[in-house]
Amino acid sequence: MYKYQKLAESIRENILKGILKPGEKLPSIHSVAVEKGCNTDTVIKAYRLLEEEHLIYSAARSGYYVVKVINKLQDTDAITDLSTVRPPDSINPYKDFYHCMEKSITIYKNKLLEYAPAQGMEELRAVLAKHLMNFHIFTKPQDIFITNGAQQALYILASINFPCRGKKVLVEQPTYSVMLQAMYCNNVPIVGIKRTDEGLDLAELEEHFRTGDIKFFYTMPRFMNPTGFSYKREEKLKILKLASRYGVYLVEDDYLADLETDEKEDSLYAMGDKDKIIYIRSFSKTLLPGLRLGMAIVPEELKEEFLRYKQCMDLNTPILTQGALEIYLKSSMYKSHVTRTKKFYQKKMQVLKEICYRTFDAEVNYHIPASGIYAFIGTERNTSDVVVNRLRKQGILVNSVKNSYLPDFPTTEGIRLCVCNCEDKELIRAVELLKDEMNSCKRKKELSQLTAVREKRNYHN
């Protein structure tokens, strides 16, 4: 750990313990340098780090002051939330995006009072087309649709008719629970195919495609929700080959493309037939969760129907946030944010991987990806809900993956961990308690089975 990080950690602890009060002025940079025996650059770096974490703020010609924060170290009843997608303040670009919002008001002040194109602002779509080239995705602005989050795009796709005779939607199991709800609401028939950390059964996938009744196959190739699984390049090529052979549409939900650690790992869209792939991207998970901005690249033969349904849902996505995103993407702020965010999640997953390696024995199945926001811990059958409820009573919030399965599909039970908003110490405690509850359920199950065997013997005797 560098000197400035140690200094920042010391000040951070004093803030969280309440030793440094909200609104209290911090010592000057020079006085801290003298006291700690370091140079002023070290103090400046420490203060800037704390400012990025929104623990302190600077006032022109005055100095640095403590921001009002939650007293985490004194709150023994604090909740460890491994359920909600809420990135910590240390990586949320509030300041930068607020600046972009102000710029958006200045630049697009007249448009704020008018209806915008339902497909999305031309300026934003042009910037997105250029931005996507960084991911080896080459498209035109007229092929891009701006939506209120990826969720709206998924709902529209579940609703519209596709130019094929198929009526069923094929989904991975488990899959994004919101997508299942979108199809339930539209009374769309759904079929599932099991996906593990090893991928899909390609023979089964081909059998589904061969039937000809598949409207589209919905997939999250990387860092899927809820397990964090990613396809290998070879498997993506095989999926694309099968889809092309049988003329099946693919809906690719690439919501965490920004967190990819391998620049050579392309999306299905970048690798496949553009006429049969709908590419969906969200900016909510990696930028600001409340931003609610998404996009979809829609093939020509689906555009008219997609636009018609979107216009029925809302006349246009808000200009203010569209303009702010356009400005943000054009600036260097976006690149800096993604770099910082990617490092944060890589480190968080590495910490979780080390914890799980130390905590669980070889019998426990778990998947900790290199990046992303979700990890998966397998549990024994009929125990995940029990574990979730017991952990909740101890202040640990996690999710079972059961609601990500179709009702009649055989489930692989397990726990989804969202690493967004917890400290490393909280993560260690959560995994240790998770292990305890899993072992408790296992012992109870073994005892129940032993009791059943004894009762059976006694009955026959």
C-alpha positions in Angstrom: 0.0 0.0 0.0 1.3 3.4 -1.0 1.9 6.2 1.6 -1.0 8.3 0.3 -3.3 5.2 0.6 -2.3 4.6 4.2 -2.9 8.2 5.0 -6.3 8.1 3.3 -7.2 4.9 5.2 -6.3 6.6 8.5 -8.5 9.7 7.8 -11.3 7.4 6.4 -11.4 5.4 9.6 -11.6 8.6 11.7 -14.5 9.8 9.6 -16.4 6.5 9.8 -15.8 6.2 13.5 -17.2 9.8 14.0 -13.9 11.2 15.3 -14.0 13.6 12.4 -17.5 15.1 12.4 -19.6 16.1 9.3 -18.7 19.6 8.3 -15.5 19.6 10.2 -12.5 21.2 8.4 -9.5 18.9 7.8 -6.0 20.1 8.7 -4.2 22.0 5.9 -2.1 20.0 3.4 1.1 21.6 4.7 0.4 20.9 8.3 -0.5 17.2 7.6 2.8 16.9 5.6 4.8 18.2 8.5 3.0 16.0 11.1 3.3 12.8 9.1 6.8 13.5 7.8 5.8 13.2 4.1 5.7 15.6 1.2 2.6 17.6 0.2 2.0 15.5 -2.9 1.2 12.5 -0.7 -1.4 14.5 1.3 -2.9 15.9 -1.9 -3.3 12.4 -3.4 -4.8 11.1 -0.1 -7.3 14.0 0.0 -8.2 13.5 -3.7 -8.8 9.8 -3.1 -11.2 10.6 -0.2 -12.9 13.2 -2.3 -13.5 10.6 -5.1 -15.1 8.5 -2.4 -17.4 11.4 -1.4 -16.1 11.4 2.1 -14.7 14.9 1.9 -15.1 17.9 -0.3 -13.0 20.9 -1.2 -14.1 24.6 -0.9 -12.2 27.1 -3.0 -9.7 29.1 -0.9 -10.9 27.4 2.2 -9.7 23.8 2.4 -11.2 20.4 2.7 -14.3 19.4 4.8 -15.9 16.2 5.9 -19.1 15.2 4.1 -22.0 13.8 6.1 -21.8 10.0 5.9 -23.3 6.9 7.4 -21.4 5.8 10.5 -20.6 2.3 9.3 -18.1 1.3 11.9 -20.3 2.2 14.9 -23.5 0.6 13.4 -23.4 -3.0 14.6 -26.8 -3.6 13.0 -25.7 -2.5 9.6 -27.0 -4.5 6.6 -24.5 -6.2 4.2 -26.3 -6.0 0.9 -25.1 -8.6 -1.6 -28.5 -8.4 -3.4 -28.9 -4.9 -4.8 -27.0 -3.5 -7.8 -25.8 -0.2 -6.3 -22.2 0.6 -7.1 -20.3 2.4 -4.3 -19.9 6.2 -4.3 -16.1 5.7 -4.8 -16.7 4.7 -8.5 -20.0 6.4 -9.2 -19.3 9.4 -11.5 -21.9 11.8 -9.9 -19.8 14.9 -10.3 -18.8 14.2 -13.9 -22.3 13.2 -15.0 -23.8 16.2 -13.1 -21.5 18.4 -15.2 -22.8 16.6 -18.4 -26.4 17.2 -17.3 -25.7 20.9 -16.9 -24.0 21.0 -20.4 -27.0 19.1 -21.8 -29.4 21.7 -20.5 -27.3 24.5 -22.0 -26.8 22.8 -25.4 -30.3 21.3 -25.8 -32.4 23.8 -23.9 -34.8 24.3 -26.8 -35.2 20.5 -27.4 -36.1 20.0 -23.8 -39.4 21.6 -24.5 -40.2 19.6 -27.6 -40.9 15.9 -28.4 -37.8 14.1 -29.6 -37.7 11.2 -32.1 -39.0 8.0 -30.5 -35.9 6.2 -31.9 -33.7 8.5 -29.9 -31.6 11.6 -30.4 -29.7 11.6 -33.6 -26.7 13.1 -31.8 -26.6 10.3 -29.3 -27.1 7.6 -31.9 -24.2 9.0 -33.9 -21.9 9.0 -30.9 -23.0 5.4 -29.9 -22.3 4.1 -33.4 -18.7 5.5 -33.1 -18.4 4.3 -29.5 -19.3 0.8 -30.4 -16.4 0.5 -32.8 -14.2 0.1 -29.7 -16.0 -3.2 -29.2 -15.6 -4.3 -32.8 -19.3 -3.5 -33.4 -19.9 -1.7 -36.7 -23.4 -0.3 -37.2 -25.2 2.8 -38.4 -27.0 5.4 -36.3 -30.3 4.6 -38.1 -30.0 1.0 -36.8 -29.8 2.1 -33.1 -32.8 2.6 -30.9 -32.5 4.4 -27.5 -34.7 2.9 -24.8 -35.6 3.5 -21.2 -33.1 0.9 -20.0 -32.5 -2.5 -21.5 -35.7 -3.7 -19.8 -37.9 -1.7 -22.2 -36.1 -3.2 -25.2 -36.6 -6.7 -23.8 -40.3 -6.0 -23.2 -40.8 -4.7 -26.8 -39.0 -7.7 -28.3 -41.2 -10.1 -26.2 -44.3 -8.2 -27.6 -43.6 -7.9 -31.3 -44.0 -10.4 -34.0 -40.9 -11.7 -35.8 -40.8 -12.5 -39.5 -40.6 -16.2 -38.9 -43.1 -18.8 -38.0 -41.8 -19.4 -34.5 -43.8 -18.3 -31.5 -41.7 -19.6 -28.6 -38.8 -17.8 -26.9 -35.8 -20.0 -25.9 -34.0 -18.8 -22.8 -31.0 -20.1 -20.8 -31.7 -21.6 -17.5 -31.2 -19.8 -15.2 -31.7 -16.4 -16.9 -32.4 -12.8 -16.2 -35.7 -12.8 -14.1 -36.9 -9.5 -15.6 -36.9 -11.1 -19.1 -39.0 -13.9 -17.8 -41.5 -11.4 -16.4 -41.6 -9.5 -19.7 -42.6 -12.7 -21.5 -45.1 -13.7 -18.8 -46.8 -10.3 -19.2 -47.1 -10.8 -22.9 -48.2 -14.5 -22.7 -45.3 -15.6 -24.8 -44.6 -19.3 -24.6 -41.1 -20.0 -23.2 -38.8 -23.0 -23.3 -35.5 -23.3 -21.4 -32.1 -24.8 -22.0 -29.7 -25.5 -19.2 -26.5 -23.4 -19.0 -23.6 -24.2 -16.6 -20.2 -22.8 -16.3 -19.2 -25.2 -19.0 -21.8 -23.7 -21.4 -24.7 -25.3 -23.2 -25.5 -28.7 -24.6 -25.1 -27.8 -28.2 -26.9 -30.9 -29.4 -30.0 -29.9 -27.4 -29.7 -26.3 -28.7 -29.7 -27.6 -32.3 -32.8 -29.7 -31.5 -34.6 -26.6 -30.3 -33.5 -24.7 -33.4 -34.5 -27.5 -35.7 -38.1 -27.6 -34.6 -38.7 -24.2 -36.3 -41.0 -22.9 -33.6 -38.4 -20.6 -31.9 -39.1 -16.9 -32.2 -35.7 -16.0 -30.8 -33.0 -17.2 -28.5 -32.3 -14.8 -25.6 -28.8 -15.0 -24.3 -26.3 -13.2 -22.0 -23.0 -14.4 -23.4 -20.8 -12.7 -20.7 -21.2 -12.2 -17.0 -24.7 -13.5 -17.1 -27.3 -12.6 -14.5 -27.6 -14.4 -12.1 -24.5 -16.7 -12.2 -21.7 -14.7 -13.8 -21.1 -17.4 -16.4 -19.5 -16.4 -19.8 -19.2 -18.3 -23.0 -15.9 -19.1 -24.5 -15.2 -17.9 -28.0 -15.4 -21.4 -29.5 -18.8 -21.9 -28.1 -20.1 -18.6 -29.4 -18.9 -19.5 -32.9 -20.9 -22.8 -32.6 -24.0 -21.0 -31.4 -23.8 -18.6 -34.3 -23.3 -21.4 -36.8 -26.4 -23.2 -35.5 -28.5 -20.1 -35.5 -27.4 -19.3 -39.1 -28.2 -22.9 -40.2 -31.7 -22.8 -38.9 -32.5 -19.1 -39.4 -33.0 -18.4 -35.7 -32.9 -14.8 -34.3 -30.5 -14.2 -31.4 -31.2 -11.5 -28.8 -27.9 -10.7 -27.2 -28.0 -8.9 -23.8 -24.5 -7.4 -23.5 -25.2 -5.4 -20.3 -21.7 -5.6 -18.9 -19.5 -5.3 -22.0 -17.6 -2.5 -20.3 -16.3 -4.9 -17.7 -14.8 -7.4 -20.2 -11.2 -8.1 -19.2 -10.1 -9.6 -22.6 -10.3 -7.1 -25.5 -10.3 -10.0 -28.0 -13.5 -11.4 -26.5 -16.1 -10.2 -29.0 -19.9 -10.1 -28.8 -22.0 -12.4 -30.8 -23.1 -9.4 -32.8 -19.5 -8.6 -33.7 -18.9 -12.2 -34.8 -22.2 -13.1 -36.5 -24.9 -12.3 -39.0 -26.1 -8.8 -38.3 -29.5 -9.5 -40.0 -30.4 -12.1 -37.4 -29.0 -10.6 -34.2 -30.6 -7.9 -31.9 -27.9 -6.4 -29.8 -28.9 -4.8 -26.5 -26.8 -2.7 -24.2 -27.5 -0.9 -20.9 -25.7 1.9 -19.2 -27.4 1.5 -15.9 -25.2 -1.2 -14.3 -21.8 0.3 -15.1 -22.6 4.0 -15.1 -25.5 5.1 -12.8 -28.2 2.6 -11.9 -30.9 5.3 -11.9 -30.0 6.6 -15.4 -32.3 4.1 -17.1 -30.8 4.4 -20.5 -30.3 1.5 -22.9 -29.9 0.8 -26.6 -30.8 -1.8 -29.1 -29.4 -2.5 -32.6 -32.4 -3.7 -34.5 -32.3 -5.5 -37.9 -34.0 -3.8 -40.8 -37.0 -6.1 -41.0 -37.9 -5.5 -37.3 -37.4 -1.7 -37.2 -40.9 -0.6 -38.1 -42.6 -2.9 -35.6 -40.1 -2.1 -32.8 -40.6 1.6 -33.3 -44.4 1.3 -33.3 -44.4 -0.5 -30.0 -41.9 1.9 -28.5 -44.1 4.9 -29.5 -47.0 3.2 -27.8 -45.0 2.9 -24.5 -43.5 6.4 -24.5 -43.2 9.2 -27.1 -39.5 9.6 -26.4 -36.7 8.8 -24.0 -35.9 12.0 -21.9 -33.7 14.4 -23.9 -31.9 15.6 -20.8 -30.3 12.2 -20.0 -29.8 11.4 -23.6 -27.9 14.6 -24.1 -25.9 14.1 -21.0 -24.9 10.6 -22.1 -23.8 11.9 -25.5 -21.6 14.5 -23.9 -20.2 11.9 -21.4 -19.3 9.4 -24.1 -17.6 12.0 -26.2 -15.4 13.2 -23.3 -12.4 11.5 -21.7 -14.6 11.1 -18.5 -16.2 7.9 -19.8 -12.9 6.2 -20.5 -11.5 7.1 -17.0 -14.7 5.9 -15.4 -14.7 2.5 -17.2 -11.0 2.0 -16.3 -11.7 2.7 -12.6 -14.8 0.6 -12.6 -13.2 -2.4 -14.3 -10.3 -2.3 -11.8 -12.8 -2.1 -8.9 -14.8 -5.2 -10.0 -11.7 -7.2 -10.9 -10.3 -6.6 -7.5 -13.6 -7.4 -5.8 -13.9 -10.7 -7.6 -10.4 -11.6 -6.8 -11.0 -11.0 -3.1 -14.2 -13.1 -3.3 -12.4 -15.9 -5.1 -9.7 -16.0 -2.4 -12.3 -16.0 0.3 -14.3 -18.9 -1.3 -11.1 -20.9 -1.8 -10.2 -20.6 1.9 -13.7 -21.1 3.1 -15.3 -23.9 1.0 -14.2 -27.4 0.5 -14.1 -29.2 -2.8 -17.7 -30.4 -2.5 -19.1 -26.9 -2.9 -19.7 -25.7 -6.4 -19.0 -22.0 -6.9 -18.3 -19.7 -9.8 -16.4 -16.5 -9.4 -15.8 -14.7 -12.7 -12.7 -12.5 -13.4 -14.9 -9.5 -13.5 -18.6 -8.5 -13.6 -20.9 -8.0 -10.7 -22.5 -11.4 -10.0 -21.0 -14.6 -8.6 -22.7 -17.9 -7.9 -22.5 -20.3 -4.9 -24.2 -23.7 -5.4 -26.4 -25.1 -2.6 -28.0 -28.5 -2.0 -31.5 -29.1 -3.2 -34.3 -27.4 -1.3 -32.0 -25.4 0.9 -31.3 -22.0 -1.0 -34.5 -20.3 0.3 -33.7 -21.5 3.9 -30.2 -20.1 3.6 -31.4 -16.8 2.2 -33.9 -16.3 5.1 -31.4 -17.3 7.8 -28.8 -14.9 6.4 -31.4 -12.1 6.3 -31.9 -12.5 10.0 -28.2 -11.9 10.5 -28.2 -8.8 8.3 -26.9 -10.4 5.1 -29.0 -9.9 2.0 -28.5 -12.4 -0.8 -30.7 -13.8 -3.6 -31.6 -17.4 -4.5 -31.4 -18.1 -8.2 -34.7 -20.0 -8.1 -36.7 -17.1 -9.5 -34.5 -17.1 -12.5 -35.9 -20.4 -13.6 -39.0 -21.4 -15.4 -41.6 -23.0 -13.1 -41.4 -26.5 -14.6 -37.6 -26.5 -15.3 -35.3 -28.6 -13.0 -33.4 -26.0 -11.0 -29.8 -26.1 -9.9 -30.1 -24.4 -6.6 -27.7 -21.7 -5.5 -27.1 -18.2 -4.2 -26.4 -15.1 -6.3 -23.9 -12.7 -4.7 -23.8 -9.1 -6.0 -20.4 -7.6 -5.1 -21.3 -4.0 -5.9 -21.8 -2.5 -2.6 -19.9 -4.2 0.2 -16.5 -3.8 1.9 -14.0 -6.7 1.8 -14.6 -7.3 5.6 -18.3 -7.6 5.0 -17.7 -10.0 2.1 -15.5 -12.2 4.3 -18.2 -12.3 7.1 -21.0 -13.0 4.6 -19.2 -15.9 3.0 -18.3 -17.4 6.4 -21.9 -17.1 7.5 -23.1 -18.6 4.2 -20.9 -21.6 4.8 -22.3 -22.0 8.3 -25.9 -21.9 7.1 -25.1 -24.3 4.2 -23.5 -26.8 6.7 -26.4 -26.4 9.1 -28.9 -27.3 6.3 -26.7 -30.2 5.3 -26.5 -31.6 8.8 -30.3 -31.3 9.2 -30.9 -33.0 5.9 -28.5 -35.9 6.9 -30.1 -36.2 10.3 -33.6 -36.4 8.6 -32.4 -39.1 6.2 -30.8 -41.1 9.1 -34.0 -40.8 11.1 -36.1 -42.0 8.1 -33.9 -45.0 7.7 -34.2 -45.9 11.3 -37.9 -45.6 11.3 -38.1 -47.8 8.2 -36.0 -50.5 9.9 -38.1 -50.3 13.1 -41.3 -50.6 10.9 -40.0 -53.8 9.2 -38.8 -55.3 12.5 
